[in-house]
Amino acid sequence: MISQSRNSEKEKELLSAALELFVAYGFHGTPTSKIALQAGVANGTLFHYFKTKDELVLALYVDIKQKMSTYLEEHVLPETTLAGKFRAIFTNSMQWALANKTSFQFLQQFQTSPYLSRISPEETLGQVKDHLMLIQLAVDEGFFKPKPPELILTMVMGHIFGLFQYLCSSDFTNDEQNKVIEQGFEMLMAMLK
């Protein structure tokens, strides 16, 4: 299993440098020497914390997913209705993405890369299990159309990724941004109900 806790300052600096460089230059366009230089450490120091660049990429993915998941858990827990939970998940996913653009761009990049296949099925299921259970409940209660939860989750994620790109490509005020997020949520719900 990949989920590891990374606590040292050097690890954090390496992850931060890798994040900026991977998003700017891609996985293959970013040599480890450039990451070490950006982090202000020797190249050998990078390999003390991460045996390979691949391990660094995977550790960064897990780190970002954990941060986003923690944020969502904190903001969705108070909701009690299905509609409230889905609105909170969607809205807070978009808010987190817009507040952490580089991290979210990395997640998008990772999702379409060969690295995704290196995440074990158990790890992947662990990341989406709660969402799939909530979607299944929505299907069972007739809140969503009777479609496979995995398909619905894929549609939701595609919608979030697309809306993120749209919002980043325009110069919206915060109020306009919130209005677009609300409209995007309503459009998604119309498709799923």
C-alpha positions in Angstrom: 0.0 0.0 0.0 1.3 3.5 -0.9 -0.3 5.6 1.8 2.7 6.8 3.9 3.0 9.6 6.3 5.6 12.1 5.3 6.6 14.5 8.1 10.1 15.9 7.7 10.7 19.4 6.4 13.0 18.1 3.6 10.3 15.7 2.4 7.8 18.5 2.4 10.2 20.7 0.4 10.9 18.0 -2.1 7.1 17.3 -2.5 6.4 21.0 -3.0 9.2 21.4 -5.5 8.1 18.3 -7.4 4.5 19.5 -7.5 5.5 22.8 -9.1 7.8 21.2 -11.6 5.7 18.3 -12.6 2.7 20.6 -13.3 4.9 23.0 -15.3 7.1 20.5 -17.2 5.3 17.1 -16.9 6.6 13.9 -15.3 9.1 13.1 -18.0 10.2 16.7 -18.5 11.3 17.0 -14.9 14.6 15.4 -13.9 15.2 14.6 -10.3 18.2 17.0 -10.3 15.9 19.9 -11.1 13.6 18.9 -8.2 16.5 18.7 -5.8 17.8 22.1 -7.0 14.3 23.7 -6.6 14.0 22.2 -3.1 17.5 23.4 -2.2 18.9 20.0 -1.5 21.6 17.7 -3.0 20.3 15.2 -5.6 21.4 12.4 -3.3 19.3 13.8 -0.6 16.2 13.3 -2.8 17.0 9.7 -3.1 17.4 9.4 0.6 13.7 10.1 0.9 12.4 8.7 -2.3 14.2 5.7 -3.9 13.0 6.6 -7.4 11.3 9.4 -9.2 8.3 7.1 -9.6 8.1 6.7 -5.8 8.2 10.5 -5.5 5.3 10.9 -8.0 3.2 8.3 -6.2 4.0 9.8 -2.8 3.0 13.3 -4.0 -0.3 11.8 -5.4 -1.1 10.2 -2.1 -0.2 13.3 -0.1 -2.5 15.5 -2.2 -5.4 13.0 -2.2 -5.1 12.8 1.6 -5.2 16.6 1.9 -8.2 16.9 -0.3 -10.0 14.1 1.4 -9.4 15.6 4.9 -10.8 18.9 3.6 -13.9 17.3 2.2 -14.5 15.2 5.3 -14.4 18.3 7.5 -16.9 20.2 5.3 -19.3 17.4 4.4 -19.9 15.9 7.9 -22.5 18.4 9.1 -24.8 17.6 6.1 -27.6 15.2 6.9 -29.6 14.9 3.7 -28.5 13.2 0.5 -29.0 16.5 -1.5 -27.0 18.4 1.1 -24.1 15.8 1.1 -23.8 15.9 -2.7 -24.0 19.7 -2.8 -21.3 19.9 -0.1 -19.0 17.4 -1.8 -19.3 19.1 -5.2 -19.1 22.7 -3.9 -16.2 21.9 -1.5 -14.4 19.9 -4.2 -14.5 22.9 -6.5 -13.5 25.3 -3.7 -10.6 23.1 -2.7 -9.5 22.8 -6.3 -9.6 26.5 -6.9 -7.7 27.3 -3.7 -5.1 24.6 -4.6 -4.9 25.0 -8.3 -1.4 23.4 -8.8 -2.4 20.4 -6.6 -5.6 19.9 -8.5 -3.8 20.2 -11.9 -1.4 17.6 -10.6 -4.4 15.3 -9.8 -5.7 15.8 -13.3 -2.3 15.1 -14.8 -1.9 12.0 -12.7 -5.4 10.7 -13.7 -4.4 10.6 -17.4 -0.9 9.2 -16.9 0.5 5.7 -16.8 1.2 6.3 -13.1 -2.5 5.7 -12.3 -2.1 2.0 -13.1 0.6 1.8 -10.3 -2.0 2.5 -7.6 -3.3 -0.8 -6.3 -7.0 -1.6 -6.8 -7.2 -1.7 -2.9 -5.8 1.8 -2.6 -8.1 3.1 -5.4 -11.1 1.5 -3.8 -10.1 2.9 -0.4 -10.0 6.4 -1.9 -13.5 6.2 -3.4 -15.3 3.7 -1.2 -17.2 6.3 0.8 -18.3 8.1 -2.3 -19.4 4.9 -4.0 -21.4 3.9 -0.9 -23.1 7.3 -0.9 -23.9 7.1 -4.6 -25.3 3.6 -4.1 -27.5 4.9 -1.3 -28.7 7.7 -3.7 -29.5 5.1 -6.4 -31.3 2.8 -3.9 -33.4 5.7 -2.6 -34.3 6.8 -6.2 -32.4 10.1 -5.8 -30.2 9.1 -8.8 -31.0 7.1 -11.9 -30.4 3.4 -11.5 -26.9 3.3 -13.0 -23.7 1.7 -11.6 -22.1 3.8 -8.9 -18.7 3.6 -10.6 -20.2 5.2 -13.8 -21.9 7.9 -11.8 -18.6 8.7 -9.9 -16.8 8.9 -13.2 -19.4 11.3 -14.6 -19.1 13.5 -11.4 -15.3 13.6 -11.6 -15.4 14.4 -15.3 -17.8 17.2 -14.5 -15.6 18.6 -11.7 -12.4 18.4 -13.8 -14.2 20.2 -16.7 -15.7 22.9 -14.6 -12.3 23.5 -12.9 -10.8 24.1 -16.4 -13.6 26.4 -17.3 -13.3 28.5 -14.1 -9.5 28.7 -14.5 -9.7 29.9 -18.1 -11.8 32.9 -17.2 -11.4 35.9 -14.9 -14.4 35.5 -12.7 -15.1 37.4 -9.5 -15.7 35.2 -6.4 -19.4 35.8 -6.7 -19.4 34.9 -10.4 -17.3 31.8 -9.6 -19.7 30.7 -6.9 -22.7 31.2 -9.3 -21.0 29.1 -12.0 -20.2 26.4 -9.4 -23.9 26.4 -8.4 -25.0 26.2 -12.0 -22.6 23.4 -12.6 -24.0 21.5 -9.7 -27.6 22.0 -10.9 -26.6 20.8 -14.4 -24.9 17.7 -12.9 -27.9 16.9 -10.7 -30.3 17.2 -13.7 -28.2 14.7 -15.6 -28.1 12.2 -12.7 -31.6 12.4 -11.4 
